[in-house]
Amino acid sequence: MSNASGKEIYRQRPRIAETPFGILKSIMGFRQFLLRRLEKVKTEWIWAATAFNIAKLARALAILRAAGSKSVAES
């Protein structure tokens, strides 16, 4: 944080690190854990993170599929 490169990295934090939590809370409705005890909460968090990653993968595949069909149509 004392030099310019450190400040630039820290400035990217909200976009990179906090976006998944915002999506999990607002869009996916994951506002609180339903189970108790650390082991069960860890399992519930893994499920939530897996659901987020699968949705992210589906969006990326849709973009690739659209780009592929566009290039096929142009040929």
mmCIF file of the N, C-alpha and C atoms, coordinates in Angstrom:
data_MODEL
# 
_entry.id   MODEL 
# 
loop_
_atom_site.group_PDB 
_atom_site.id 
_atom_site.type_symbol 
_atom_site.label_atom_id 
_atom_site.label_alt_id 
_atom_site.label_comp_id 
_atom_site.label_asym_id 
_atom_site.label_entity_id 
_atom_site.label_seq_id 
_atom_site.pdbx_PDB_ins_code 
_atom_site.Cartn_x 
_atom_site.Cartn_y 
_atom_site.Cartn_z 
_atom_site.occupancy 
_atom_site.B_iso_or_equiv 
_atom_site.pdbx_formal_charge 
_atom_site.auth_seq_id 
_atom_site.auth_comp_id 
_atom_site.auth_asym_id 
_atom_site.auth_atom_id 
_atom_site.pdbx_PDB_model_num 
ATOM 1   N N  . MET A 1 1  ? 0.806   -1.193  0.000   1.00 0.00 ? 1  MET A N  1 
ATOM 2   C CA . MET A 1 1  ? 0.000   0.000   0.000   1.00 0.00 ? 1  MET A CA 1 
ATOM 3   C C  . MET A 1 1  ? 0.854   1.265   0.000   1.00 0.00 ? 1  MET A C  1 
ATOM 4   N N  . SER A 1 2  ? 2.140   1.118   0.238   1.00 0.00 ? 2  SER A N  1 
ATOM 5   C CA . SER A 1 2  ? 2.982   2.310   0.318   1.00 0.00 ? 2  SER A CA 1 
ATOM 6   C C  . SER A 1 2  ? 3.426   2.813   -1.049  1.00 0.00 ? 2  SER A C  1 
ATOM 7   N N  . ASN A 1 3  ? 3.332   1.958   -2.072  1.00 0.00 ? 3  ASN A N  1 
ATOM 8   C CA . ASN A 1 3  ? 3.740   2.418   -3.405  1.00 0.00 ? 3  ASN A CA 1 
ATOM 9   C C  . ASN A 1 3  ? 2.546   2.383   -4.366  1.00 0.00 ? 3  ASN A C  1 
ATOM 10  N N  . ALA A 1 4  ? 2.749   2.887   -5.561  1.00 0.00 ? 4  ALA A N  1 
ATOM 11  C CA . ALA A 1 4  ? 1.654   3.020   -6.536  1.00 0.00 ? 4  ALA A CA 1 
ATOM 12  C C  . ALA A 1 4  ? 1.117   1.674   -6.992  1.00 0.00 ? 4  ALA A C  1 
ATOM 13  N N  . SER A 1 5  ? 2.004   0.680   -7.181  1.00 0.00 ? 5  SER A N  1 
ATOM 14  C CA . SER A 1 5  ? 1.519   -0.631  -7.647  1.00 0.00 ? 5  SER A CA 1 
ATOM 15  C C  . SER A 1 5  ? 0.658   -1.308  -6.584  1.00 0.00 ? 5  SER A C  1 
ATOM 16  N N  . GLY A 1 6  ? 1.006   -1.164  -5.318  1.00 0.00 ? 6  GLY A N  1 
ATOM 17  C CA . GLY A 1 6  ? 0.195   -1.722  -4.242  1.00 0.00 ? 6  GLY A CA 1 
ATOM 18  C C  . GLY A 1 6  ? -1.172  -1.071  -4.170  1.00 0.00 ? 6  GLY A C  1 
ATOM 19  N N  . LYS A 1 7  ? -1.217  0.232   -4.365  1.00 0.00 ? 7  LYS A N  1 
ATOM 20  C CA . LYS A 1 7  ? -2.486  0.947   -4.354  1.00 0.00 ? 7  LYS A CA 1 
ATOM 21  C C  . LYS A 1 7  ? -3.365  0.534   -5.528  1.00 0.00 ? 7  LYS A C  1 
ATOM 22  N N  . GLU A 1 8  ? -2.758  0.275   -6.677  1.00 0.00 ? 8  GLU A N  1 
ATOM 23  C CA . GLU A 1 8  ? -3.519  -0.157  -7.860  1.00 0.00 ? 8  GLU A CA 1 
ATOM 24  C C  . GLU A 1 8  ? -4.127  -1.539  -7.627  1.00 0.00 ? 8  GLU A C  1 
ATOM 25  N N  . ILE A 1 9  ? -3.353  -2.429  -7.036  1.00 0.00 ? 9  ILE A N  1 
ATOM 26  C CA . ILE A 1 9  ? -3.861  -3.774  -6.737  1.00 0.00 ? 9  ILE A CA 1 
ATOM 27  C C  . ILE A 1 9  ? -5.022  -3.684  -5.749  1.00 0.00 ? 9  ILE A C  1 
ATOM 28  N N  . TYR A 1 10 ? -4.868  -2.861  -4.725  1.00 0.00 ? 10 TYR A N  1 
ATOM 29  C CA . TYR A 1 10 ? -5.923  -2.719  -3.725  1.00 0.00 ? 10 TYR A CA 1 
ATOM 30  C C  . TYR A 1 10 ? -7.171  -2.074  -4.315  1.00 0.00 ? 10 TYR A C  1 
ATOM 31  N N  . ARG A 1 11 ? -7.003  -1.210  -5.285  1.00 0.00 ? 11 ARG A N  1 
ATOM 32  C CA . ARG A 1 11 ? -8.137  -0.548  -5.935  1.00 0.00 ? 11 ARG A CA 1 
ATOM 33  C C  . ARG A 1 11 ? -8.975  -1.553  -6.725  1.00 0.00 ? 11 ARG A C  1 
ATOM 34  N N  . GLN A 1 12 ? -8.393  -2.659  -7.169  1.00 0.00 ? 12 GLN A N  1 
ATOM 35  C CA . GLN A 1 12 ? -9.116  -3.676  -7.934  1.00 0.00 ? 12 GLN A CA 1 
ATOM 36  C C  . GLN A 1 12 ? -9.885  -4.636  -7.039  1.00 0.00 ? 12 GLN A C  1 
ATOM 37  N N  . ARG A 1 13 ? -9.646  -4.584  -5.728  1.00 0.00 ? 13 ARG A N  1 
ATOM 38  C CA . ARG A 1 13 ? -10.248 -5.526  -4.806  1.00 0.00 ? 13 ARG A CA 1 
ATOM 39  C C  . ARG A 1 13 ? -11.766 -5.565  -4.864  1.00 0.00 ? 13 ARG A C  1 
ATOM 40  N N  . PRO A 1 14 ? -12.466 -4.437  -4.838  1.00 0.00 ? 14 PRO A N  1 
ATOM 41  C CA . PRO A 1 14 ? -13.934 -4.534  -4.863  1.00 0.00 ? 14 PRO A CA 1 
ATOM 42  C C  . PRO A 1 14 ? -14.469 -5.261  -6.087  1.00 0.00 ? 14 PRO A C  1 
ATOM 43  N N  . ARG A 1 15 ? -13.849 -5.052  -7.209  1.00 0.00 ? 15 ARG A N  1 
ATOM 44  C CA . ARG A 1 15 ? -14.325 -5.670  -8.445  1.00 0.00 ? 15 ARG A CA 1 
ATOM 45  C C  . ARG A 1 15 ? -14.026 -7.165  -8.450  1.00 0.00 ? 15 ARG A C  1 
ATOM 46  N N  . ILE A 1 16 ? -12.876 -7.569  -7.951  1.00 0.00 ? 16 ILE A N  1 
ATOM 47  C CA . ILE A 1 16 ? -12.457 -8.964  -8.032  1.00 0.00 ? 16 ILE A CA 1 
ATOM 48  C C  . ILE A 1 16 ? -12.968 -9.780  -6.853  1.00 0.00 ? 16 ILE A C  1 
ATOM 49  N N  . ALA A 1 17 ? -12.708 -9.314  -5.653  1.00 0.00 ? 17 ALA A N  1 
ATOM 50  C CA . ALA A 1 17 ? -12.960 -10.132 -4.466  1.00 0.00 ? 17 ALA A CA 1 
ATOM 51  C C  . ALA A 1 17 ? -14.372 -10.009 -3.924  1.00 0.00 ? 17 ALA A C  1 
ATOM 52  N N  . GLU A 1 18 ? -15.014 -8.877  -4.062  1.00 0.00 ? 18 GLU A N  1 
ATOM 53  C CA . GLU A 1 18 ? -16.302 -8.691  -3.413  1.00 0.00 ? 18 GLU A CA 1 
ATOM 54  C C  . GLU A 1 18 ? -17.490 -8.930  -4.335  1.00 0.00 ? 18 GLU A C  1 
ATOM 55  N N  . THR A 1 19 ? -17.281 -8.985  -5.627  1.00 0.00 ? 19 THR A N  1 
ATOM 56  C CA . THR A 1 19 ? -18.371 -9.241  -6.572  1.00 0.00 ? 19 THR A CA 1 
ATOM 57  C C  . THR A 1 19 ? -19.024 -10.603 -6.354  1.00 0.00 ? 19 THR A C  1 
ATOM 58  N N  . PRO A 1 20 ? -18.252 -11.690 -6.178  1.00 0.00 ? 20 PRO A N  1 
ATOM 59  C CA . PRO A 1 20 ? -18.913 -12.977 -5.943  1.00 0.00 ? 20 PRO A CA 1 
ATOM 60  C C  . PRO A 1 20 ? -19.818 -12.979 -4.709  1.00 0.00 ? 20 PRO A C  1 
ATOM 61  N N  . PHE A 1 21 ? -19.391 -12.304 -3.645  1.00 0.00 ? 21 PHE A N  1 
ATOM 62  C CA . PHE A 1 21 ? -20.228 -12.250 -2.449  1.00 0.00 ? 21 PHE A CA 1 
ATOM 63  C C  . PHE A 1 21 ? -21.504 -11.467 -2.709  1.00 0.00 ? 21 PHE A C  1 
ATOM 64  N N  . GLY A 1 22 ? -21.417 -10.396 -3.465  1.00 0.00 ? 22 GLY A N  1 
ATOM 65  C CA . GLY A 1 22 ? -22.601 -9.625  -3.810  1.00 0.00 ? 22 GLY A CA 1 
ATOM 66  C C  . GLY A 1 22 ? -23.573 -10.427 -4.660  1.00 0.00 ? 22 GLY A C  1 
ATOM 67  N N  . ILE A 1 23 ? -23.048 -11.186 -5.608  1.00 0.00 ? 23 ILE A N  1 
ATOM 68  C CA . ILE A 1 23 ? -23.903 -12.025 -6.453  1.00 0.00 ? 23 ILE A CA 1 
ATOM 69  C C  . ILE A 1 23 ? -24.558 -13.124 -5.629  1.00 0.00 ? 23 ILE A C  1 
ATOM 70  N N  . LEU A 1 24 ? -23.766 -13.764 -4.748  1.00 0.00 ? 24 LEU A N  1 
ATOM 71  C CA . LEU A 1 24 ? -24.325 -14.809 -3.900  1.00 0.00 ? 24 LEU A CA 1 
ATOM 72  C C  . LEU A 1 24 ? -25.441 -14.265 -3.007  1.00 0.00 ? 24 LEU A C  1 
ATOM 73  N N  . LYS A 1 25 ? -25.250 -13.060 -2.494  1.00 0.00 ? 25 LYS A N  1 
ATOM 74  C CA . LYS A 1 25 ? -26.249 -12.498 -1.583  1.00 0.00 ? 25 LYS A CA 1 
ATOM 75  C C  . LYS A 1 25 ? -27.475 -11.962 -2.307  1.00 0.00 ? 25 LYS A C  1 
ATOM 76  N N  . SER A 1 26 ? -27.270 -11.149 -3.325  1.00 0.00 ? 26 SER A N  1 
ATOM 77  C CA . SER A 1 26 ? -28.418 -10.471 -3.923  1.00 0.00 ? 26 SER A CA 1 
ATOM 78  C C  . SER A 1 26 ? -29.118 -11.298 -4.986  1.00 0.00 ? 26 SER A C  1 
ATOM 79  N N  . ILE A 1 27 ? -28.380 -11.916 -5.869  1.00 0.00 ? 27 ILE A N  1 
ATOM 80  C CA . ILE A 1 27 ? -28.999 -12.633 -6.986  1.00 0.00 ? 27 ILE A CA 1 
ATOM 81  C C  . ILE A 1 27 ? -29.376 -14.062 -6.603  1.00 0.00 ? 27 ILE A C  1 
ATOM 82  N N  . MET A 1 28 ? -28.457 -14.740 -5.897  1.00 0.00 ? 28 MET A N  1 
ATOM 83  C CA . MET A 1 28 ? -28.701 -16.139 -5.564  1.00 0.00 ? 28 MET A CA 1 
ATOM 84  C C  . MET A 1 28 ? -29.426 -16.315 -4.228  1.00 0.00 ? 28 MET A C  1 
ATOM 85  N N  . GLY A 1 29 ? -29.602 -15.227 -3.489  1.00 0.00 ? 29 GLY A N  1 
ATOM 86  C CA . GLY A 1 29 ? -30.372 -15.282 -2.255  1.00 0.00 ? 29 GLY A CA 1 
ATOM 87  C C  . GLY A 1 29 ? -29.690 -15.969 -1.089  1.00 0.00 ? 29 GLY A C  1 
ATOM 88  N N  . PHE A 1 30 ? -28.385 -16.071 -1.105  1.00 0.00 ? 30 PHE A N  1 
ATOM 89  C CA . PHE A 1 30 ? -27.635 -16.731 -0.033  1.00 0.00 ? 30 PHE A CA 1 
ATOM 90  C C  . PHE A 1 30 ? -27.285 -15.687 1.028   1.00 0.00 ? 30 PHE A C  1 
ATOM 91  N N  . ARG A 1 31 ? -28.215 -15.407 1.927   1.00 0.00 ? 31 ARG A N  1 
ATOM 92  C CA . ARG A 1 31 ? -28.042 -14.340 2.920   1.00 0.00 ? 31 ARG A CA 1 
ATOM 93  C C  . ARG A 1 31 ? -27.574 -14.872 4.269   1.00 0.00 ? 31 ARG A C  1 
ATOM 94  N N  . GLN A 1 32 ? -27.883 -16.114 4.571   1.00 0.00 ? 32 GLN A N  1 
ATOM 95  C CA . GLN A 1 32 ? -27.442 -16.678 5.847   1.00 0.00 ? 32 GLN A CA 1 
ATOM 96  C C  . GLN A 1 32 ? -27.362 -18.190 5.718   1.00 0.00 ? 32 GLN A C  1 
ATOM 97  N N  . PHE A 1 33 ? -26.611 -18.781 6.616   1.00 0.00 ? 33 PHE A N  1 
ATOM 98  C CA . PHE A 1 33 ? -26.493 -20.236 6.620   1.00 0.00 ? 33 PHE A CA 1 
ATOM 99  C C  . PHE A 1 33 ? -27.726 -20.831 7.286   1.00 0.00 ? 33 PHE A C  1 
ATOM 100 N N  . LEU A 1 34 ? -28.180 -21.940 6.746   1.00 0.00 ? 34 LEU A N  1 
ATOM 101 C CA . LEU A 1 34 ? -29.374 -22.588 7.273   1.00 0.00 ? 34 LEU A CA 1 
ATOM 102 C C  . LEU A 1 34 ? -29.045 -23.613 8.342   1.00 0.00 ? 34 LEU A C  1 
ATOM 103 N N  . LEU A 1 35 ? -27.818 -24.101 8.340   1.00 0.00 ? 35 LEU A N  1 
ATOM 104 C CA . LEU A 1 35 ? -27.413 -25.153 9.262   1.00 0.00 ? 35 LEU A CA 1 
ATOM 105 C C  . LEU A 1 35 ? -26.510 -24.589 10.350  1.00 0.00 ? 35 LEU A C  1 
ATOM 106 N N  . ARG A 1 36 ? -26.291 -25.381 11.377  1.00 0.00 ? 36 ARG A N  1 
ATOM 107 C CA . ARG A 1 36 ? -25.412 -24.996 12.475  1.00 0.00 ? 36 ARG A CA 1 
ATOM 108 C C  . ARG A 1 36 ? -24.251 -25.973 12.563  1.00 0.00 ? 36 ARG A C  1 
ATOM 109 N N  . ARG A 1 37 ? -23.210 -25.574 13.234  1.00 0.00 ? 37 ARG A N  1 
ATOM 110 C CA . ARG A 1 37 ? -21.949 -26.297 13.415  1.00 0.00 ? 37 ARG A CA 1 
ATOM 111 C C  . ARG A 1 37 ? -21.046 -26.048 12.218  1.00 0.00 ? 37 ARG A C  1 
ATOM 112 N N  . LEU A 1 38 ? -19.783 -25.914 12.528  1.00 0.00 ? 38 LEU A N  1 
ATOM 113 C CA . LEU A 1 38 ? -18.814 -25.498 11.528  1.00 0.00 ? 38 LEU A CA 1 
ATOM 114 C C  . LEU A 1 38 ? -18.731 -26.464 10.345  1.00 0.00 ? 38 LEU A C  1 
ATOM 115 N N  . GLU A 1 39 ? -18.768 -27.738 10.586  1.00 0.00 ? 39 GLU A N  1 
ATOM 116 C CA . GLU A 1 39 ? -18.671 -28.723 9.508   1.00 0.00 ? 39 GLU A CA 1 
ATOM 117 C C  . GLU A 1 39 ? -19.827 -28.571 8.517   1.00 0.00 ? 39 GLU A C  1 
ATOM 118 N N  . LYS A 1 40 ? -21.033 -28.393 9.038   1.00 0.00 ? 40 LYS A N  1 
ATOM 119 C CA . LYS A 1 40 ? -22.197 -28.243 8.169   1.00 0.00 ? 40 LYS A CA 1 
ATOM 120 C C  . LYS A 1 40 ? -22.188 -26.907 7.434   1.00 0.00 ? 40 LYS A C  1 
ATOM 121 N N  . VAL A 1 41 ? -21.713 -25.852 8.103   1.00 0.00 ? 41 VAL A N  1 
ATOM 122 C CA . VAL A 1 41 ? -21.620 -24.542 7.464   1.00 0.00 ? 41 VAL A CA 1 
ATOM 123 C C  . VAL A 1 41 ? -20.594 -24.584 6.334   1.00 0.00 ? 41 VAL A C  1 
ATOM 124 N N  . LYS A 1 42 ? -19.475 -25.279 6.555   1.00 0.00 ? 42 LYS A N  1 
ATOM 125 C CA . LYS A 1 42 ? -18.464 -25.422 5.498   1.00 0.00 ? 42 LYS A CA 1 
ATOM 126 C C  . LYS A 1 42 ? -19.053 -26.135 4.285   1.00 0.00 ? 42 LYS A C  1 
ATOM 127 N N  . THR A 1 43 ? -19.823 -27.181 4.535   1.00 0.00 ? 43 THR A N  1 
ATOM 128 C CA . THR A 1 43 ? -20.460 -27.904 3.436   1.00 0.00 ? 43 THR A CA 1 
ATOM 129 C C  . THR A 1 43 ? -21.445 -27.020 2.694   1.00 0.00 ? 43 THR A C  1 
ATOM 130 N N  . GLU A 1 44 ? -22.219 -26.245 3.429   1.00 0.00 ? 44 GLU A N  1 
ATOM 131 C CA . GLU A 1 44 ? -23.191 -25.350 2.807   1.00 0.00 ? 44 GLU A CA 1 
ATOM 132 C C  . GLU A 1 44 ? -22.475 -24.277 1.976   1.00 0.00 ? 44 GLU A C  1 
ATOM 133 N N  . TRP A 1 45 ? -21.343 -23.764 2.494   1.00 0.00 ? 45 TRP A N  1 
ATOM 134 C CA . TRP A 1 45 ? -20.580 -22.757 1.757   1.00 0.00 ? 45 TRP A CA 1 
ATOM 135 C C  . TRP A 1 45 ? -19.989 -23.355 0.471   1.00 0.00 ? 45 TRP A C  1 
ATOM 136 N N  . ILE A 1 46 ? -19.514 -24.584 0.536   1.00 0.00 ? 46 ILE A N  1 
ATOM 137 C CA . ILE A 1 46 ? -18.972 -25.245 -0.659  1.00 0.00 ? 46 ILE A CA 1 
ATOM 138 C C  . ILE A 1 46 ? -20.056 -25.386 -1.719  1.00 0.00 ? 46 ILE A C  1 
ATOM 139 N N  . TRP A 1 47 ? -21.274 -25.732 -1.315  1.00 0.00 ? 47 TRP A N  1 
ATOM 140 C CA . TRP A 1 47 ? -22.383 -25.839 -2.264  1.00 0.00 ? 47 TRP A CA 1 
ATOM 141 C C  . TRP A 1 47 ? -22.700 -24.485 -2.900  1.00 0.00 ? 47 TRP A C  1 
ATOM 142 N N  . ALA A 1 48 ? -22.697 -23.439 -2.091  1.00 0.00 ? 48 ALA A N  1 
ATOM 143 C CA . ALA A 1 48 ? -22.989 -22.103 -2.619  1.00 0.00 ? 48 ALA A CA 1 
ATOM 144 C C  . ALA A 1 48 ? -21.901 -21.668 -3.597  1.00 0.00 ? 48 ALA A C  1 
ATOM 145 N N  . ALA A 1 49 ? -20.638 -21.898 -3.242  1.00 0.00 ? 49 ALA A N  1 
ATOM 146 C CA . ALA A 1 49 ? -19.532 -21.524 -4.123  1.00 0.00 ? 49 ALA A CA 1 
ATOM 147 C C  . ALA A 1 49 ? -19.547 -22.349 -5.408  1.00 0.00 ? 49 ALA A C  1 
ATOM 148 N N  . THR A 1 50 ? -19.906 -23.617 -5.294  1.00 0.00 ? 50 THR A N  1 
ATOM 149 C CA . THR A 1 50 ? -19.999 -24.465 -6.481  1.00 0.00 ? 50 THR A CA 1 
ATOM 150 C C  . THR A 1 50 ? -21.112 -23.978 -7.406  1.00 0.00 ? 50 THR A C  1 
ATOM 151 N N  . ALA A 1 51 ? -22.241 -23.615 -6.845  1.00 0.00 ? 51 ALA A N  1 
ATOM 152 C CA . ALA A 1 51 ? -23.346 -23.086 -7.662  1.00 0.00 ? 51 ALA A CA 1 
ATOM 153 C C  . ALA A 1 51 ? -22.928 -21.801 -8.364  1.00 0.00 ? 51 ALA A C  1 
ATOM 154 N N  . PHE A 1 52 ? -22.215 -20.926 -7.655  1.00 0.00 ? 52 PHE A N  1 
ATOM 155 C CA . PHE A 1 52 ? -21.725 -19.689 -8.265  1.00 0.00 ? 52 PHE A CA 1 
ATOM 156 C C  . PHE A 1 52 ? -20.778 -19.997 -9.421  1.00 0.00 ? 52 PHE A C  1 
ATOM 157 N N  . ASN A 1 53 ? -19.849 -20.926 -9.212  1.00 0.00 ? 53 ASN A N  1 
ATOM 158 C CA . ASN A 1 53 ? -18.869 -21.269 -10.251 1.00 0.00 ? 53 ASN A CA 1 
ATOM 159 C C  . ASN A 1 53 ? -19.520 -21.936 -11.459 1.00 0.00 ? 53 ASN A C  1 
ATOM 160 N N  . ILE A 1 54 ? -20.527 -22.759 -11.233 1.00 0.00 ? 54 ILE A N  1 
ATOM 161 C CA . ILE A 1 54 ? -21.229 -23.390 -12.353 1.00 0.00 ? 54 ILE A CA 1 
ATOM 162 C C  . ILE A 1 54 ? -21.976 -22.341 -13.169 1.00 0.00 ? 54 ILE A C  1 
ATOM 163 N N  . ALA A 1 55 ? -22.607 -21.379 -12.486 1.00 0.00 ? 55 ALA A N  1 
ATOM 164 C CA . ALA A 1 55 ? -23.291 -20.305 -13.202 1.00 0.00 ? 55 ALA A CA 1 
ATOM 165 C C  . ALA A 1 55 ? -22.298 -19.473 -14.000 1.00 0.00 ? 55 ALA A C  1 
ATOM 166 N N  . LYS A 1 56 ? -21.137 -19.217 -13.427 1.00 0.00 ? 56 LYS A N  1 
ATOM 167 C CA . LYS A 1 56 ? -20.088 -18.467 -14.126 1.00 0.00 ? 56 LYS A CA 1 
ATOM 168 C C  . LYS A 1 56 ? -19.590 -19.247 -15.349 1.00 0.00 ? 56 LYS A C  1 
ATOM 169 N N  . LEU A 1 57 ? -19.427 -20.547 -15.195 1.00 0.00 ? 57 LEU A N  1 
ATOM 170 C CA . LEU A 1 57 ? -19.009 -21.401 -16.306 1.00 0.00 ? 57 LEU A CA 1 
ATOM 171 C C  . LEU A 1 57 ? -20.059 -21.411 -17.408 1.00 0.00 ? 57 LEU A C  1 
ATOM 172 N N  . ALA A 1 58 ? -21.334 -21.472 -17.040 1.00 0.00 ? 58 ALA A N  1 
ATOM 173 C CA . ALA A 1 58 ? -22.410 -21.470 -18.035 1.00 0.00 ? 58 ALA A CA 1 
ATOM 174 C C  . ALA A 1 58 ? -22.416 -20.164 -18.830 1.00 0.00 ? 58 ALA A C  1 
ATOM 175 N N  . ARG A 1 59 ? -22.188 -19.027 -18.148 1.00 0.00 ? 59 ARG A N  1 
ATOM 176 C CA . ARG A 1 59 ? -22.118 -17.750 -18.857 1.00 0.00 ? 59 ARG A CA 1 
ATOM 177 C C  . ARG A 1 59 ? -20.943 -17.723 -19.828 1.00 0.00 ? 59 ARG A C  1 
ATOM 178 N N  . ALA A 1 60 ? -19.790 -18.244 -19.395 1.00 0.00 ? 60 ALA A N  1 
ATOM 179 C CA . ALA A 1 60 ? -18.614 -18.265 -20.265 1.00 0.00 ? 60 ALA A CA 1 
ATOM 180 C C  . ALA A 1 60 ? -18.845 -19.170 -21.475 1.00 0.00 ? 60 ALA A C  1 
ATOM 181 N N  . LEU A 1 61 ? -19.488 -20.314 -21.266 1.00 0.00 ? 61 LEU A N  1 
ATOM 182 C CA . LEU A 1 61 ? -19.776 -21.216 -22.383 1.00 0.00 ? 61 LEU A CA 1 
ATOM 183 C C  . LEU A 1 61 ? -20.768 -20.590 -23.358 1.00 0.00 ? 61 LEU A C  1 
ATOM 184 N N  . ALA A 1 62 ? -21.737 -19.852 -22.843 1.00 0.00 ? 62 ALA A N  1 
ATOM 185 C CA . ALA A 1 62 ? -22.697 -19.181 -23.724 1.00 0.00 ? 62 ALA A CA 1 
ATOM 186 C C  . ALA A 1 62 ? -21.998 -18.142 -24.590 1.00 0.00 ? 62 ALA A C  1 
ATOM 187 N N  . ILE A 1 63 ? -21.047 -17.427 -24.022 1.00 0.00 ? 63 ILE A N  1 
ATOM 188 C CA . ILE A 1 63 ? -20.288 -16.436 -24.792 1.00 0.00 ? 63 ILE A CA 1 
ATOM 189 C C  . ILE A 1 63 ? -19.456 -17.119 -25.864 1.00 0.00 ? 63 ILE A C  1 
ATOM 190 N N  . LEU A 1 64 ? -18.793 -18.217 -25.494 1.00 0.00 ? 64 LEU A N  1 
ATOM 191 C CA . LEU A 1 64 ? -17.987 -18.956 -26.479 1.00 0.00 ? 64 LEU A CA 1 
ATOM 192 C C  . LEU A 1 64 ? -18.855 -19.545 -27.581 1.00 0.00 ? 64 LEU A C  1 
ATOM 193 N N  . ARG A 1 65 ? -20.010 -20.071 -27.205 1.00 0.00 ? 65 ARG A N  1 
ATOM 194 C CA . ARG A 1 65 ? -20.915 -20.658 -28.191 1.00 0.00 ? 65 ARG A CA 1 
ATOM 195 C C  . ARG A 1 65 ? -21.417 -19.590 -29.157 1.00 0.00 ? 65 ARG A C  1 
ATOM 196 N N  . ALA A 1 66 ? -21.750 -18.414 -28.641 1.00 0.00 ? 66 ALA A N  1 
ATOM 197 C CA . ALA A 1 66 ? -22.220 -17.325 -29.496 1.00 0.00 ? 66 ALA A CA 1 
ATOM 198 C C  . ALA A 1 66 ? -21.118 -16.864 -30.440 1.00 0.00 ? 66 ALA A C  1 
ATOM 199 N N  . ALA A 1 67 ? -19.895 -16.776 -29.932 1.00 0.00 ? 67 ALA A N  1 
ATOM 200 C CA . ALA A 1 67 ? -18.772 -16.365 -30.780 1.00 0.00 ? 67 ALA A CA 1 
ATOM 201 C C  . ALA A 1 67 ? -18.485 -17.416 -31.851 1.00 0.00 ? 67 ALA A C  1 
ATOM 202 N N  . GLY A 1 68 ? -18.628 -18.685 -31.497 1.00 0.00 ? 68 GLY A N  1 
ATOM 203 C CA . GLY A 1 68 ? -18.411 -19.756 -32.460 1.00 0.00 ? 68 GLY A CA 1 
ATOM 204 C C  . GLY A 1 68 ? -19.456 -19.778 -33.543 1.00 0.00 ? 68 GLY A C  1 
ATOM 205 N N  . SER A 1 69 ? -20.716 -19.581 -33.183 1.00 0.00 ? 69 SER A N  1 
ATOM 206 C CA . SER A 1 69 ? -21.770 -19.582 -34.204 1.00 0.00 ? 69 SER A CA 1 
ATOM 207 C C  . SER A 1 69 ? -21.686 -18.348 -35.083 1.00 0.00 ? 69 SER A C  1 
ATOM 208 N N  . LYS A 1 70 ? -21.188 -17.254 -34.522 1.00 0.00 ? 70 LYS A N  1 
ATOM 209 C CA . LYS A 1 70 ? -21.008 -16.046 -35.319 1.00 0.00 ? 70 LYS A CA 1 
ATOM 210 C C  . LYS A 1 70 ? -19.910 -16.251 -36.371 1.00 0.00 ? 70 LYS A C  1 
ATOM 211 N N  . SER A 1 71 ? -18.829 -16.907 -35.957 1.00 0.00 ? 71 SER A N  1 
ATOM 212 C CA . SER A 1 71 ? -17.731 -17.126 -36.907 1.00 0.00 ? 71 SER A CA 1 
ATOM 213 C C  . SER A 1 71 ? -18.135 -18.135 -37.977 1.00 0.00 ? 71 SER A C  1 
ATOM 214 N N  . VAL A 1 72 ? -18.970 -19.117 -37.638 1.00 0.00 ? 72 VAL A N  1 
ATOM 215 C CA . VAL A 1 72 ? -19.445 -20.086 -38.617 1.00 0.00 ? 72 VAL A CA 1 
ATOM 216 C C  . VAL A 1 72 ? -20.364 -19.398 -39.622 1.00 0.00 ? 72 VAL A C  1 
ATOM 217 N N  . ALA A 1 73 ? -21.215 -18.495 -39.125 1.00 0.00 ? 73 ALA A N  1 
ATOM 218 C CA . ALA A 1 73 ? -22.144 -17.787 -40.013 1.00 0.00 ? 73 ALA A CA 1 
ATOM 219 C C  . ALA A 1 73 ? -21.415 -16.876 -40.984 1.00 0.00 ? 73 ALA A C  1 
ATOM 220 N N  . GLU A 1 74 ? -20.281 -16.341 -40.569 1.00 0.00 ? 74 GLU A N  1 
ATOM 221 C CA . GLU A 1 74 ? -19.519 -15.442 -41.433 1.00 0.00 ? 74 GLU A CA 1 
ATOM 222 C C  . GLU A 1 74 ? -18.763 -16.193 -42.527 1.00 0.00 ? 74 GLU A C  1 
ATOM 223 N N  . SER A 1 75 ? -18.488 -17.496 -42.304 1.00 0.00 ? 75 SER A N  1 
ATOM 224 C CA . SER A 1 75 ? -17.718 -18.236 -43.306 1.00 0.00 ? 75 SER A CA 1 
ATOM 225 C C  . SER A 1 75 ? -18.550 -18.756 -44.438 1.00 0.00 ? 75 SER A C  1 
# 
